[in-house]
Amino acid sequence: MLFIATSTNPYSSYSVTLGGKSYNVVQRWNDKTKAWYLDLRTGTNEIVSLSMKLVPRVGLVKRNNHLLEGANLYVVANFDDAPSTLEVTRDNLGLSKQLVLVYITDEELE
């Protein structure tokens, strides 16, 4: 499991290494829908997934995507005492926040 350092800025782009491969991320806050969205591309700019709404406890990338095969991204509680009904907000996503974006392989889920 890899914890991904997300930004608190309403728009940011950064690179991250997942499973030994480089990916480019664009993260943005949508004030209208009150939600974070993520675009994920390979290091060679191939689209993995666009406009993924960050919601807790579900795989964010479609299961049949060969560009992130054998793993997925999830938003999970960062602390054991975080309520299970917690929803993602503008201010509660990040490494030191209540919710965190993680990369988890299928093996780790078993």
LOSE-578466 format. One line per 5 residues: number of its first residue (from 0); their letters; for each residue x negated, y negated, z of N, C-alpha, C, O. Coordinates in steps of 0.1 Angstrom, whole numbers. Each point is the difference from the previous one (the first is absolute). Layout:
<lonus>
NUM> a> X,Y,Z,X,Y,Z,X,Y,Z,X,Y,Z; ...
</lonus>
This chain:
<lonus>
0> mlfia> -9,12,0,9,-12,0,-9,-12,0,-10,-1,8; 14,-9,-17,-8,-12,-1,10,-12,3,10,-1,-7; -14,-7,17,8,-12,3,-5,-11,-10,-12,-2,-1; 22,-5,-5,-4,-10,-10,3,-14,6,10,-2,5; -21,-6,-6,1,-14,5,9,-8,-10,-5,-4,-10
5> tstnp> 17,1,14,9,-8,-8,-2,-15,4,-6,-3,11; 10,-6,-19,-1,-14,3,13,-6,6,11,6,-2; -12,-16,9,12,-7,5,3,-12,-9,10,-7,3; -18,4,-13,3,-10,-9,12,4,-9,1,12,-3; 7,-21,-1,12,3,-8,-4,6,-14,8,7,-6
10> yssys> -20,-9,1,-5,6,-12,-15,3,2,-7,-9,4; 3,21,-7,-14,3,0,-3,12,-9,9,8,-4; -21,-8,-1,-5,11,-8,-13,5,6,-8,-8,4; 6,21,-4,-12,6,6,-3,14,-6,9,5,-7; -21,0,9,-3,13,-5,-1,10,12,-4,-5,11
15> vtlgg> 7,17,-13,-1,10,10,-4,13,-6,3,3,-11; -11,5,19,-4,13,-5,9,11,7,1,1,12; 6,7,-21,9,10,5,-4,14,-6,-1,1,-12; -3,8,20,-4,13,-5,-12,-1,-9,-1,8,-10; -8,-17,13,-12,-1,-8,1,-8,-13,-10,-2,-7
20> ksynv> 22,-4,5,2,-7,-13,4,-15,4,7,-2,10; -11,-7,-18,3,-14,2,14,-4,-6,4,4,-11; 3,-12,19,14,-4,-4,1,-15,3,-7,-6,9; 14,-1,-18,3,-14,2,14,-2,5,10,6,-5; -8,-14,15,13,-2,7,4,-15,-1,-8,-9,2
25> vqrwn> 20,7,-5,6,-14,1,12,2,10,8,8,-2; -9,-16,12,10,0,11,7,-13,1,-6,-11,0; 19,11,0,8,-13,0,12,1,9,7,11,1; -4,-22,6,12,-1,8,11,-7,-9,-3,-10,-6; 15,16,7,11,-6,-7,10,-6,10,6,8,7
30> dktka> -5,-21,-7,8,-7,10,15,3,-2,8,1,10; -4,1,-22,14,2,-3,5,14,6,11,1,6; -19,9,-9,4,14,5,-6,3,14,3,10,6; -12,-19,-1,-6,2,13,-8,13,1,2,8,9; -10,-6,-20,-7,13,-1,-14,-2,-6,-2,-10,-8
35> wyldl> -7,19,12,-13,0,-7,1,10,-12,7,10,1; -15,-14,-11,0,8,-12,-15,2,-4,-9,-8,3; 6,20,-9,-14,4,-3,-1,4,-15,9,8,-4; -19,-12,-3,-3,5,-13,-13,8,2,-9,-5,7; 8,17,-12,-12,8,1,-5,4,-14,8,5,-8
40> rtgtn> -21,-8,5,-6,3,-13,-13,7,3,-7,-2,10; 3,10,-20,-13,7,1,-11,-11,-2,3,-11,-3; -16,15,6,-11,-9,-2,-1,-5,-15,-6,-10,-3; 12,18,-6,-1,-3,-14,13,-6,-5,3,-1,-12; 5,-4,22,13,-7,-2,11,8,-5,10,-6,-6
45> eivsl> -10,19,7,12,8,-4,10,-1,12,-3,0,11; 16,-2,-15,10,-1,10,3,13,7,2,10,-6; -3,-11,19,4,12,8,14,-2,4,9,8,-2; -5,-20,7,13,-4,4,1,-15,2,-9,-6,5; 21,1,-10,2,-15,1,12,-3,9,10,8,0
50> smklv> -11,-19,7,11,-5,8,6,11,10,12,1,1; -21,6,6,4,9,10,4,-8,12,-8,-8,6; 20,9,-2,5,-6,13,-6,8,11,2,12,1; -8,-19,9,-6,7,11,11,2,11,4,-9,7; 0,22,-6,9,4,10,-6,11,8,-8,8,-5
55> prvgl> 12,-7,18,-7,10,8,5,15,-3,11,2,-4; -21,7,6,3,14,1,3,7,-13,5,11,0; -7,-17,-12,2,6,-13,-12,-1,-9,-7,-10,1; 5,20,-9,-11,-2,-10,3,-11,-9,11,-1,-6; -21,-8,4,2,-11,-9,-2,2,-15,5,-7,-8
60> vkrnn> -14,17,5,-3,3,-14,8,12,-4,1,10,8; 5,-10,-20,7,12,-5,-8,12,0,-12,-1,-3; 17,12,7,-7,13,2,-7,5,-12,-10,7,1; 15,-10,-13,-6,5,-12,-10,-9,-6,-4,2,-12; -1,-11,19,-10,-10,-6,-14,7,1,-5,1,11
65> hlleg> 0,2,-22,-13,7,-1,-12,-10,4,-11,5,2; 13,-18,-1,-10,-9,3,-3,-1,15,-10,-6,4; 19,11,4,-2,1,14,4,14,5,7,2,10; -11,8,-17,3,14,2,-5,5,13,-11,-2,4; 20,10,3,-4,6,13,0,-9,12,-5,4,10
70> anlyv> 11,-16,-12,0,-9,12,12,-10,-3,6,0,-10; -4,-9,20,10,-10,-1,-3,-11,10,-8,1,8; 15,-12,-10,-1,-12,9,13,0,9,11,3,-5; -13,-6,17,11,-1,10,-1,-12,9,-11,-4,2; 22,-1,2,0,-10,11,4,8,12,11,5,1
75> vanfd> -19,-6,10,3,8,12,-3,-9,12,-6,-10,-1; 12,15,12,-2,-7,13,-15,0,4,-6,11,-1; 1,-22,5,-14,-1,4,-3,4,14,-11,3,4; 21,-3,4,-1,3,14,10,10,4,11,1,-5; -14,8,15,9,10,4,13,-5,6,10,7,-1
80> dapst> -11,-19,7,12,-5,6,9,-9,-9,10,-6,4; -13,6,-17,8,-8,-10,13,7,-2,0,12,-2; 11,-19,2,13,6,-2,1,7,-14,-6,-6,-10; 12,17,9,1,7,-13,9,-7,-10,0,3,-12; 8,-12,17,9,-8,-9,-6,-13,-5,7,-8,-7
85> levtr> -20,6,10,-7,-12,-4,0,-2,-15,-3,9,-8; 7,-21,3,0,-3,-14,-12,-10,-3,-4,-7,9; -1,7,-21,-11,-9,-4,5,-14,-1,10,-3,-6; -17,-6,13,3,-15,-1,-12,-7,-5,-11,6,-3; 12,-19,1,-11,-8,-4,-12,0,9,-12,-1,-5
90> dnlgl> 14,4,18,-11,-2,10,-4,13,7,-8,0,9; 14,12,-12,-3,12,8,-7,11,-8,0,11,5; -6,-15,-16,-8,10,-8,-14,-4,0,-4,-11,-4; -5,21,8,-14,-2,0,-7,9,10,6,6,8; -20,-6,-8,-7,9,8,2,-2,15,0,10,7
95> skqlv> 3,-22,-3,2,-3,14,15,-3,3,3,-6,11; 6,9,-20,14,-3,1,8,13,3,-6,11,1; 19,-12,0,8,11,4,1,11,-11,1,12,2; -2,-16,-15,0,9,-11,-13,-2,-8,-5,-10,-1; 1,21,-6,-12,0,-7,2,8,-13,7,10,0
100> lvyit> -14,-14,-11,0,8,-12,-11,10,0,-11,-3,3; 14,16,-6,-9,10,1,0,9,-13,10,1,-7; -22,4,4,-2,10,-11,-1,14,7,-8,2,8; 17,7,-12,0,13,6,0,11,-11,8,-1,-9; -17,10,10,0,11,-10,11,10,3,5,1,12
105> deele> -1,7,-22,10,10,3,-5,10,10,8,5,8; -21,-2,-8,-6,10,10,2,-5,14,3,7,10; -4,-21,-8,2,-5,13,14,0,5,3,0,12; 6,0,-21,15,1,3,4,13,5,10,2,7; -18,9,-11,4,14,3,-2,3,14,3,11,5
</lonus>
